[in-house]
Structures are given as structure tokens and as C-alpha cells.
């Protein structure tokens, strides 16, 4: 096992590269899987080293906790500067769509359509173009999550639903944004991630 030392020395840099490339919060176990290691404790130590390294460095960035995960983001003190070149003011309707994605993430586009109707098909591409939402293919629909830019632009440092609900209401000015009347049926609860209800041809 003599070759483990160099790998462990590189671990914080590899973790940093993953956080930077992905642009969204990753848990210790997600990082471990991406690195192809079962030694999640070593990854945890690497994250703490990164956190302290960024904290002691003259930089506008930080490695911070975001719910159960970790993220590289702009420090709050520099958010006003970052926002000067960030996205323009969003219409309230688009903000509500963004809030729903943030609150329920990861959320399938097909479920978002059930919540908002066909207008979600127009909102999602706009939010992706603005850099606030990331999408990955999930069977015959898309799985949506918010991006690092979303967290930086609105100053969110958590993915916890209860905290997000309060932050979304305060920062986005729409206290009822995460609320929906959608109730999942027993079939939906047990459906596969790519399952689409009848009539959802554009999932």
C-alpha cells in the first residue's frame, strides 16, 4: 500500500476539481463514488483541508457546506460584485418556476409540468440559458437541479428544504413559491424516475 500516500496527497485537489466542474453541491459519498474510492473518510478529510485552505487564502471563493453537500461558491461579501454581471431581473412567473425547482430538487421536468402546466416547457430552457438550472437526461424526461450560479446570485448556502423555503420567500419575494396543490398518487410514488403520466408527450 506504499502507493497510497501520493494519491491521498492529491485528493484535496481532485475533490476541488470535481466541485468546480460539477457546479452544484456534492455529498461526501457522491464525491467518493466519482473518485472511485470507498474511503469516504479520506474524502471528508480532504474537504476539511480544502475548506480551511480557502478560508485562509486571499480569494473571493469559498468551499462551504450546502445542506448535506459541499460546494465552491462566491463568498457573500463579493456577491454584490458578482451580481453586476449576473442574470437580469427575472419575471415573477419565472422566479416561481425557479423556486419550485430549487425547493423540490432534484425534480423531474414531467413533475414540474404537472405542477405548472405546459408553461414549464418554456420556463426551463430560459432558466437553463440564464445558467440558474442544470438538466440531465432521465429516461424520457429531464432531471432538474439548481446551479452554482443560482446559489451565488441569490446568496443561498443550503439545500435544506425548510431553510430554502424561508430563503426563497425572503430573497425572491414570493413566500408561497414552493407551495403546490400537487398530491402524488400511490402509482406516482412507486413509479420509476422516467415514468410519465398519460398526455405528457413533451416530458
N, C-alpha and C positions, 0 to 999 in steps of 0.2 A: 504494500500500500504506500510505497515511498513516493509514488507519483501524485498523491492526493494534495500535497502542500501547494504546488503551483496552481492547481485547479481552484483550491479554496482561496488563494490569494487573488485570483481573477474573479471570483464570484461576485463581489460587490459591483464590479464593472459590468459583468454580464446582466446582473439584475437591473442596473441603471439603464443599460441598452434596451432591455425589454420594456421597462416602464416608459422610456422615451418613445420607443417605436409604436407601442400599443396605444398610448394616449388616453388610457382610462384606468380606473383603479383595478389592481390585481391583488388577490389574496396570496398569502404565503404558499398555499397549496397549489394555486394556479401557476405561480412562478416556478414552483418545484417541478410541476409537470412539463412546463415549457422548457425547462433546463434539462429535463431528462434525469432528474435525481429524486431519490426517495428521502434524502436527508433534508427534510424541511426545517429542521432546527438550524442547520448551517445557513439556509436561505434567510431565516429570521435574524440571525446574527449579522448577515450581510446587509440586510435592510436597516438595522440599527446603526451599523457603521456608516452607511450612506446618509442616513438622517442626520447624524452628528457631523459628518463631513460637510454637508450642505449648510448646516446651521452655523458652522464656524468659518465658512467661506464667504468672501465678498461677492455675492451673487443675488440676483433678483428672483432666483428659483429656490424651491424647497422640495424635499422628499417628505411627504406628510401622510398621515393616516386619513383615509376617506372611508368611513364605515368600517367594514371588515377588511378592506384592502389598503393598498398603498398607491400613491400617485406622485408624479413630478408635476408641479404646478407653479404658477407665479405667486410670489408672496403677496399678502394682502396689501402691504404698503405700496406695491407697484401696480396694483390692479387699475387704478385710475389712468396711469400712463398706458397700460396695455389696451384699455378700452378705447383710447383715442383712434386706434386703427382696427378696432374690432367691428363687429357687425352693427348696422344701423338699428334704430329703434324698431321693435317688432310690433305689428298689429296685435291687439288683444286676442283675437281669434288664434293667431299663430302661437302666441305665448301660451294659450291654454293647451294646444296640442303638444307643445314642448314640455309643459308642466306634467301632462299625463304620461309622456314617455319617461320623464325623469322619475316620477313617483312610482311607476309600475315596472321600471326596467329590471331585467331585460323583458321587453314586451314584443309580442308578435304583431306585425302590421295588420294581420287579419283581425286580431282582437281590437286594435285601435280603431279599425273601420267599424266594428260593431259598436264601439263607444260613440264615435263622432259622425259616422256616415261616410259617404264617398268623398267628402271634402278632405279626408285624411290622405287620400291619394295625391292631392295637390300640395298639402302641407308638408308631408315627409320629404319630398325632393327639395323643397325650398329650404327646409331646416338642414338637410344634408349639404346643400350648396353653401349655406352660411357657415358650415363647419360645427354646428351645435349637436348634430346627431350622427351616429355611426350605424351602419347597417351591414348585416351579414346574411347570406342566404341560409334559409332554414326550411328544407324540403321545398314546398311550393309557395313559400311566403318569405318575409324578411324578419329578422330579429333585430330590434332597435334598442340602442343604448345611447346615453349622452356622451359627449366627448370631453376631452380635457379643456377645450375652448369654452364649453358650456360652464364647467366648474370655475374656470378663471374669470370669465366675463361676468358671471353673476355672484362670484365670491363664495361658492359653496365648497365646503371641505368635508362633506359627509355624504354617504349614500343610504343612511338610515331613514326609513320611510317617515317615521314620526317627526324627526328633525327636518327632513326635506319638506314636509307639509307646511311647517311653520315658516321655513326659509322661503319657500315658493310664494306663500301668501305675502310675506313682507317685501321680498326683493322684486317679485314680478307683479305685485299689486293685484293679484287675483286669488283671494283667500279660499274660494271654492274650487280652484282649478283642478285639484286631484280627484274631486268627488265625481262619481258617475253612478248612473242607475243600473249599471250592468250587474247582473247576477249570473254567475256561471251555473249551467245545468250540470247534473251528475255526469252526463256524457262528455261535456267540455272538460271537466276536472280530470277525467281519465283519458282524454284524447291525447294523441301524440303531438309533439311540438309543431308538426307541419300540417296537422289536420285543419281543414277549412270547412265551415258550415255551408249548407246549400246557398247558392246565389253569390258566393264570394269568388267570382271568376278572376278578380284582379287582386288577389291576396298579396 
